[in-house]
């Protein structure tokens, strides 16, 4: 009989989808928090303290879009409230937020859907939704 | 991994304490925010592209102070709980203080949400 030796090895840590998304969820969550702080500090620097009420400041913090401050006392949103910095922040919030959210929905659905085939269909639905929501959100940002 | 059977209402009998409450609230608040953001994006798209009445109708729903109070709960809780999860994942040795971390989370949550709620209710009742 051939002598065999069993070697127990720690499984190599490969970059699977689950592991990648586990990291992504944490990184994007922290990024969204930082982008929110950037938006709020930026608004206060631009004069939010005297020119807008708290709900408007909140709307701006969650998404720094010029449409979110048109109802305030700001004379002209083109003076600092609508430029390439806020465009970039908006795009980052959309990409991080939509991906973080829909991946979270995938994790929640996987906990309640047992059938492999149903799960696969739902994953494809989420993929379509991911592209669609991102497309619509970017369209709003770049056309509004 | 998903379970093949449907746990149904039996799942509610599992007593995970404060840990389980935060886990459940994290899920509920996360799904609620997905719903809100999707509604908001669709409404904004309909309004800016077509000036649609459907967009305006969705607007009035999520601009009501009750909806705002709910979505503020979701946002503040999800943010604080997420910050706790990230912190404990970055420094696993802190995991032994998870109980205290959850207490700290609620200690921050209550005044922050309380103040937001107070302002929302004042505005809501003022019309």
Interface residues (C-beta under 8 A of the other chain):
Chain A: X26 X29 X30 X33 X54 X55 X62 X67 X97 X98 X101 X102 X104 X105 X108 X110 X111 X112 X113 X114 X119 X133 X136 X137 X139 X140 X143 X144
Chain B: X1 X2 X3 X4 X5 X6 X27 X30 X31 X33 X34 X37 X38 X41 X42 X44 X45 X48 X49 X75 X79 X82 X83 X85 X86 X89 X119 X123
